[in-house]
Amino acid sequence: MNEDWRHGGFGLYLHWPFCASKCPYCDFNSHVAAHIDQSRWKAAYLSEIDRLAEETGPRVLNTVFLGGGTPSLMDPELVDAILGRIRARWPVANDLEVTLEANPGSVEAGRFRAYAQAGVNRVSLGIQALNDEDLRRLGRLHSASEARGAFEIARSAFARVSFDLIYARQYQDLAAWEQELREAALMAVDHLSVYQLTIEEGTAFGARHAAGGLKGLPDDELSADMYLKTNELLEELGMPAYEISNHARPGAESRHNLIYWRYGDYGGIGPGAHGRLTIDGTRYGTDTPLQPDRWLNQVETTGSGERSRQPIPDLDQAGEYLMMGLRLIEGIDMDRFARLSGQPLSGSKIDRLVDLGMVEVEGSRLRATRSGRPVLNALIRELLP
């Protein structure tokens, strides 16, 4: 019986696909809708929770993540119903982590208190920048002062608060980024997700960039300097990286995201949600329709929101574990990789990467070094069988 998922744990991801507006850099599955029938969505989510619980059986649930979109646009009653059904269907860990993503413009003190009463105990705020000019360029609806106010509201309602920042923005220099990072750390935050601005095809920024209209983007060298400064400064300030883009005070790591990176199991509910589920010893990859209406109608008519479910071959599981696990500062367990793939990683390739200073080995653990992390994709291509 394949119980490999137990190394990572078991979580549940629910996708709320709606936003107040579409950010020009965003390539997530998010949609703007004039009217949302939250009672229909509630029935669909509860139906999917019941279906997954029947399939997985009574395994302990470690985390729940309400992502989007902008889940802080959900009625608190809807969140309460979802979390109540989850607790009724699975035994939950004593330290169950329940995260809700929020945009600063949608933060209200009363609504946040209601989410906390429903069982949300961690919030992730999409702040992205701490000055108005950059927020405007990023197409964000909130101001820097609203972001700070939302953070204070979140801090008063929840024990754990994270927020996102984007760097390598237009006309941004290294000194300004360092100042912004220091302010972020001083806000008594315990978790920061820090992402480089990437220009994706199919986004408003992608079209603008292709037309030569996206001015002032930093070159690769400055972007790399910003990445290095992020790691050095946040480590100095007591928030070391535990994953390529994520920093936390010790003990404040996102336990839900650790399930992904440690290659555990997770159910994916909602439009565009992916899952990895081990059922009767076989690990499956699941996905769902992207369009909200299509997903909703499918749940109502067929009793399942899944678009496909495919068994993942052993070698592919090993490759996914390598790709996810090397993102973590702790790295991967090479013995676990060998069990998944049926063959060990190449010793000669590892030795060469050690000589280059790109990876390090300690016992059975393989980690990317600080020099190796910026070129992680190249390391993974080199190591994959």
C-alpha positions, 0 to 999 in steps of 0.5 A: 500500500502506497502511503508516501503522502504521509511524509507531507500530510493531508490538506484541502484547497478550496478555490473562490474564483471571484475578484473585485477587479482583474490585476494586470499581472495576474494569470490566476483563475480569477473572474469579475462578476456582477452578481454571485449566488453564494447559496448555490456556491455553498451547496456545490462546495458542501457537495464536493467536501462530502464526495472527497471525504467519502473517497479519502476515508477518515484520515487526519486533515492538517490544513485548509486553504481558501484561495482565489480570487479574493476569498475575503469577498465570501460571506462569513456564513458561507465560510462558516458552513464550509468549515463546519462541514469539513470538521464534520467529515474528517478528523482534524489535527489539533493544530489545524491551520485554516488560511484565508486569502484577502485583499486589503480593499476587501478587509472589514473588521466585522467580517474578519471577526466573523471569519475568525469565529468560523474557524479561520486562524491565519490570513494571507494579505495581498498587499504587493507594495507599500507605496501608492505609485507602485500600487497604481502601476500594479493595478491594485485597488487599495492604497498603501495606507489601506494596506497598513490599516487592513494589516492592523485589522487582520492582526487584531482578529488572527494569531497568524498573518502573512502578506505578499510583496512583489519586487522587480517592479517598474522603476524600482531600485535596490535602495527603495526595495531594501527600505520597503522590506525593512518596513514590512519586517517592522510591521510585526509580520511573522510570514512574508511571501516575496515574488519577482514580478513576472510578465505572463502571456495572456495578461494585460501586462503581457500584452503591454510588454509585447507592444513595448509599453511596459517601461522601467522594468529592472534588468536581470542583474538588478532583479538578481540583486533584489533576490539576494538582498531579500534573503540576506536582509530578512534572515538578518531581521529574523525571518529566514527563507524556508522556501524559495519565495517564502520567509517566516519567523521559526514556527510561523511557516505556512503548513498548508504550503509545506504539504505541497512542497513536502509532496503530501496529499491535498484535495482540490475543490473549486474552478481550476483547483488541482489535487493530489490524492492517494486512494487505495494505494494509487496516487492520482492527479486531479483537476477541475474546469476553469470556468466558474459557471461550468464547474458549478453546473457540473457539480449540480448535474453530475455530483462531481467537480472533477474534470479529470483524474489520472494515476501518476506513474512512479517516476513522475511522482519522484520528479514532482517530489524533486521539483517541489522539495528542492524549493525548500531550504530543508531539501529532499530525502534522497532515500524517499526519492529512490523509493518513489522512482525505483532508482537513486539519483545519479551520484556523479551528477550530485558530486558535480553539482556539489563541486560547483557549490550548487547543492550540498548533501547531509546524510540522506538529504540533498539541498540547493545552496544559496548559490544554487537556489536562483538557478533551481530549474537548471539544477532540477533538469540536471538531476531528473532521471 
